[in-house]
Amino acid sequence: MIKRQLQNKIKEELFNGKAIVVFGPRQSGKTTMVKTIVQNLNKSVKWLNGDEADVRSFFTDATSTKLRAIVGDAQILVIDEAQRITNIGLAIKLLVDNFPEIQIIATGSSSFELASKIKEPLTGRKFEHFLFPLSFAELVNHYGFLEEKRLLEHRLVFGSYPEIVTAPGKEIKNLAALSDSYLYKDILAWQNINKPEKLELLMKGLALQLGNEVSYHELAQLTGLNSRTVETYINILEKAFIIFRLNALYRNKRNELKKSKKIYFYDNGVRNAIINNFNMPDVRVDIGALWENYLMSERMKYTQYNDIFLNRYFWRSRTKQEIDYIEEREGKLFAFEFKWSPKAKYRFPKIFLENYPENEFAIVNTENYYGFLGTS
């Protein structure tokens, strides 16, 4: 098994009187990681799966007495796929408040907001983590730096989901199954989307616009939905951990765009499965977009796993000058331009340098990307 970066953090948080909640996309390895953590603790464990109807019914109109009966004599209660349980936030709050000696661990393949009719804050009652598909650092630790560098083009096309990485030769089949079923499961179940073909069209539109600014109006024309519905669906896709949004940097400068946004996928393989394109990079016209998505998602893994707190943006002027990625941290701006070819030339826009003199900037390409991802 490939060791996950979160494992040691979660072990340190056990039995501190708080729930541990692990979010992340479906099939990103949450269940496997939690099983690995608890199996050697010499504690009694009860495991419930929110995908099962009888488990969901247990938590209906939960009371402390009812929850005590569910927990029994377990020292650790794991609620897998907890987002499937209506008002799970309230149930976890009751468990933590009434049974602080019991360690509650919950995993969620989407935000609890999608399932909850009652927004129950768990502030002060939980440690919260996000488990991504396998990270560059995790893969380097498992396979070695040189081997992982050799697999870069493979990752750009097939992504880094555990099932894809550990089952070579079955990538296309497994990605097709993942994108066709797991990704839509929570969305279609909860949001009463009665036209799933529209959702699929929207996903394809987002995949084809990868690396470009997203227009809700254009997506509405493509799908036959109105712009407000498109925005609602995109919000749902974000809460289901399929895509994430990057907003434009805007400081009220005259030449900057204010409301622009880009959308990326948490995993390159899922994006390629949506458009059914598994060609290798040397014959693709979208290699720049693939490279940008890969670096964006991998950088997010690195900064979150290493507790680097920052704001993320891209920048574009009204004259269409652009910088792919900007981090705001430590009181400064750090600007990055992503280039697939080490020979590609780029000059950072003069107007950006004039407007933001306190900054650092770098070009990230295939010869230096590992430093950007925290591995020297």
MOZIQUI-V965850 format. One record per residue. RES is the residue in one letter. SS is DSSP state (2 for helix, 1 for strand, 0 for the rest). PSI is psi in radians with two decimals (none if undefined). D_CENTER is the distance of its C-alpha to the mean C-alpha in Angstrom with 2 decimals. Layout:
res=<RES	RES>
ss=<SS	SS>
psi=<PSI	PSI>
d_center=<D_CENTER	D_CENTER>
//
This chain:
res=<M	I	K	R	Q	L	Q	N	K	I	K	E	E	L	F	N	G	K	A	I	V	V	F	G	P	R	Q	S	G	K	T	T	M	V	K	T	I	V	Q	N	L	N	K	S	V	K	W	L	N	G	D	E	A	D	V	R	S	F	F	T	D	A	T	S	T	K	L	R	A	I	V	G	D	A	Q	I	L	V	I	D	E	A	Q	R	I	T	N	I	G	L	A	I	K	L	L	V	D	N	F	P	E	I	Q	I	I	A	T	G	S	S	S	F	E	L	A	S	K	I	K	E	P	L	T	G	R	K	F	E	H	F	L	F	P	L	S	F	A	E	L	V	N	H	Y	G	F	L	E	E	K	R	L	L	E	H	R	L	V	F	G	S	Y	P	E	I	V	T	A	P	G	K	E	I	K	N	L	A	A	L	S	D	S	Y	L	Y	K	D	I	L	A	W	Q	N	I	N	K	P	E	K	L	E	L	L	M	K	G	L	A	L	Q	L	G	N	E	V	S	Y	H	E	L	A	Q	L	T	G	L	N	S	R	T	V	E	T	Y	I	N	I	L	E	K	A	F	I	I	F	R	L	N	A	L	Y	R	N	K	R	N	E	L	K	K	S	K	K	I	Y	F	Y	D	N	G	V	R	N	A	I	I	N	N	F	N	M	P	D	V	R	V	D	I	G	A	L	W	E	N	Y	L	M	S	E	R	M	K	Y	T	Q	Y	N	D	I	F	L	N	R	Y	F	W	R	S	R	T	K	Q	E	I	D	Y	I	E	E	R	E	G	K	L	F	A	F	E	F	K	W	S	P	K	A	K	Y	R	F	P	K	I	F	L	E	N	Y	P	E	N	E	F	A	I	V	N	T	E	N	Y	Y	G	F	L	G	T	S>
ss=<0	0	0	0	0	2	2	2	2	2	2	2	2	0	0	0	0	0	1	1	1	1	1	0	0	0	0	0	0	2	2	2	2	2	2	2	2	2	0	0	0	0	0	0	1	1	1	1	1	0	0	0	2	2	2	2	2	2	0	0	0	0	0	2	2	2	2	2	2	2	2	0	0	0	0	1	1	1	1	1	0	2	2	2	0	0	0	2	2	2	2	2	2	2	2	2	2	2	0	0	0	0	1	1	1	1	1	1	0	0	0	2	2	2	0	0	0	0	0	0	0	0	0	0	0	1	1	1	1	1	0	0	0	0	0	2	2	2	2	2	2	2	2	0	2	2	2	2	2	2	0	2	2	2	2	2	2	2	0	0	0	2	2	2	2	0	0	0	0	0	2	2	2	2	2	2	2	2	2	2	2	2	2	2	2	2	2	2	2	2	0	0	0	0	0	2	2	2	2	2	2	2	2	2	2	2	2	2	0	0	0	0	1	0	0	2	2	2	2	2	2	2	2	0	0	0	2	2	2	2	2	2	2	2	2	2	2	2	2	0	0	0	1	1	1	1	1	1	0	0	0	0	0	0	0	1	0	0	0	0	1	1	1	1	1	0	0	2	2	2	2	2	2	2	0	0	0	0	0	0	2	2	2	0	0	0	2	2	2	2	2	2	2	2	2	2	2	2	2	2	2	2	2	2	2	0	0	0	0	0	1	1	1	1	1	1	1	0	0	0	0	1	1	1	1	1	1	1	1	0	0	1	1	1	1	1	1	1	0	0	0	0	0	0	0	0	0	0	0	2	2	2	2	2	2	0	0	0	1	1	1	1	1	1	0	0	0	0	2	2	2	2	0	0	0	0>
psi=<2.46	2.12	2.36	2.56	-0.43	-0.28	-0.86	-0.67	-0.81	-0.68	-0.70	-0.38	-0.13	2.48	0.82	0.30	0.26	2.68	2.66	2.09	2.20	1.94	2.88	2.83	2.74	2.48	0.31	-0.09	0.26	-0.86	-0.81	-0.74	-0.81	-0.73	-0.72	-0.68	-0.78	-0.32	-0.37	0.36	-0.15	0.72	2.63	2.29	2.34	2.29	2.12	2.50	2.06	-0.21	-0.29	2.30	-0.70	-0.54	-0.76	-0.67	-0.53	-0.63	0.02	2.24	0.89	2.41	2.90	-0.65	-0.77	-0.70	-0.62	-0.71	-0.62	-0.74	-0.68	-2.36	0.31	2.47	-0.40	2.24	2.07	2.20	1.75	2.53	0.84	-0.41	-0.25	-0.19	2.12	2.30	0.74	-0.52	-0.72	-0.72	-0.75	-0.70	-0.80	-0.71	-0.81	-0.74	-0.62	-0.40	1.11	-0.32	-0.25	2.27	2.07	2.22	2.15	2.40	2.57	2.24	0.03	2.93	2.45	-0.32	-0.55	-0.50	-0.37	2.26	-0.40	2.18	1.78	1.90	2.41	0.41	2.24	-0.04	0.08	2.65	2.31	2.35	2.77	2.16	2.01	2.95	2.92	2.40	2.84	-0.77	-0.73	-0.71	-0.66	-0.77	-0.53	-0.80	-0.33	2.63	-0.83	-0.75	-0.70	-0.63	-0.69	-0.47	0.15	-0.85	-0.62	-0.76	-0.65	-0.58	-0.78	-0.14	-2.87	0.47	2.47	-0.78	-0.50	-0.75	-0.69	0.02	1.17	2.46	-0.26	0.31	-0.86	-0.79	-0.81	-0.64	-0.64	-0.75	-0.72	-0.83	-0.52	-0.50	-1.11	-0.72	-0.57	-0.12	-0.96	-0.70	-0.89	-0.55	-0.66	-0.54	0.11	0.72	1.85	0.10	1.26	-0.43	-0.52	-0.69	-0.72	-0.69	-0.69	-0.77	-0.75	-0.69	-0.75	-0.69	-0.68	-0.39	0.15	2.26	-0.15	2.82	2.45	2.31	2.03	-0.59	-0.79	-0.69	-0.62	-0.74	-0.68	-0.71	-0.31	0.21	2.88	2.86	-0.64	-0.70	-0.69	-0.80	-0.69	-0.79	-0.68	-0.69	-0.70	-0.75	-0.58	-0.77	-0.33	0.11	0.70	-0.70	2.87	2.75	2.56	2.11	2.81	2.50	2.25	2.08	0.54	0.46	2.60	-0.63	0.09	2.61	2.42	-0.83	0.24	2.70	2.64	2.71	2.33	2.83	2.54	-0.34	2.30	-0.68	-0.72	-0.76	-0.77	-0.54	-0.62	-0.65	0.06	0.85	1.86	0.45	2.64	2.76	-0.54	-0.23	0.30	2.51	-0.18	0.41	-0.61	-0.72	-0.71	-0.78	-0.76	-0.78	-0.74	-0.86	-0.67	-0.84	-0.70	-0.64	-0.64	-0.74	-0.83	-0.84	-0.66	-0.78	-0.45	0.27	0.78	1.94	2.22	2.95	2.49	2.44	2.96	2.98	2.43	2.44	2.94	-0.34	0.24	0.36	2.49	2.58	2.25	-0.75	2.38	2.34	2.38	1.91	2.72	0.50	0.23	2.93	2.36	1.99	2.41	2.40	2.30	2.17	2.19	-0.75	2.25	-0.32	-0.16	2.37	2.55	2.39	2.21	2.40	2.33	-0.70	-0.60	-0.79	-0.58	-0.71	-0.52	1.27	-0.45	1.38	2.90	2.58	2.66	2.68	2.29	2.11	-3.00	-0.16	-0.26	0.12	-0.52	-0.53	-0.68	-0.49	0.24	0.29	2.08	none>
d_center=<21.02	18.63	18.38	15.07	15.04	14.44	17.56	20.17	18.59	18.46	21.99	23.30	22.16	23.92	26.93	26.65	27.17	23.59	20.98	17.95	14.82	11.83	8.76	6.07	6.25	9.99	11.71	9.32	12.46	12.51	16.05	17.40	16.41	17.97	20.99	21.50	21.55	23.99	26.26	28.29	28.72	32.01	30.93	31.27	27.99	27.52	24.62	23.82	21.52	20.55	20.74	24.48	26.67	29.04	26.37	25.20	28.89	29.45	27.34	29.08	31.03	30.19	32.82	33.21	35.98	33.98	31.03	33.54	34.77	31.33	30.61	34.07	34.77	31.25	30.24	26.55	24.99	21.68	20.24	17.80	15.82	17.15	15.57	18.29	20.96	22.35	22.47	20.86	20.58	24.38	24.90	22.93	24.88	28.12	27.37	26.64	29.64	32.07	31.15	29.87	31.21	28.80	25.35	22.76	19.44	17.08	13.92	11.92	9.91	9.71	11.08	14.69	15.89	15.89	18.36	20.35	23.52	24.22	21.90	22.76	21.70	21.04	21.69	23.45	22.95	19.60	17.56	13.86	11.15	7.47	7.55	5.51	7.84	10.95	11.32	14.40	16.11	15.82	17.21	19.87	20.92	21.37	22.88	24.26	23.71	26.11	24.86	21.21	22.51	24.53	21.54	19.74	20.81	19.81	16.17	16.26	17.50	16.15	12.81	12.02	11.46	14.13	16.39	16.53	17.28	19.84	21.64	22.99	24.95	23.01	19.94	20.89	21.99	18.96	16.51	18.86	18.81	15.05	14.76	18.02	17.58	14.53	12.22	14.97	16.32	15.18	15.53	18.99	20.12	19.65	19.94	23.20	22.20	25.47	24.87	21.97	23.42	22.64	18.96	19.10	21.01	18.52	15.67	18.20	19.17	15.75	15.50	19.01	18.47	15.77	16.85	19.23	19.53	18.75	21.79	21.56	25.25	24.90	22.17	24.54	27.37	25.49	24.47	27.51	25.59	26.41	24.28	23.60	22.34	20.06	18.54	18.30	16.55	13.97	13.40	13.10	10.62	8.35	9.27	8.66	4.88	6.54	6.91	6.97	10.50	12.74	16.15	19.46	21.30	24.37	27.19	29.85	31.12	33.36	31.70	28.01	26.02	24.82	22.51	20.85	17.15	15.00	12.00	9.69	7.76	4.76	8.01	11.59	13.25	11.85	12.88	16.20	16.78	16.67	19.44	21.00	21.47	21.40	24.02	23.99	23.43	27.19	27.87	24.96	25.37	21.65	21.22	20.68	17.70	16.25	16.95	15.42	12.05	12.19	13.25	10.81	7.67	10.04	11.44	8.42	8.37	12.10	12.56	10.58	12.23	15.44	15.53	16.13	16.22	16.24	15.90	14.43	16.51	18.26	22.01	24.47	28.12	30.26	31.88	28.59	28.23	24.60	22.47	19.07	17.30	18.65	17.82	19.99	20.79	24.06	25.86	25.39	23.49	22.17	22.08	20.79	21.77	20.26	23.01	22.94	26.65	28.07	31.13	29.51	31.09	29.54	31.02	29.02	30.41	33.50	32.80	29.48	31.34	34.10	31.94	29.82	32.21	30.38	27.55	26.65	25.54	24.83	24.29	21.68	22.89	23.17	25.76	23.94	20.13	19.99	21.26	18.49	16.04	18.27	20.50	24.09>
//
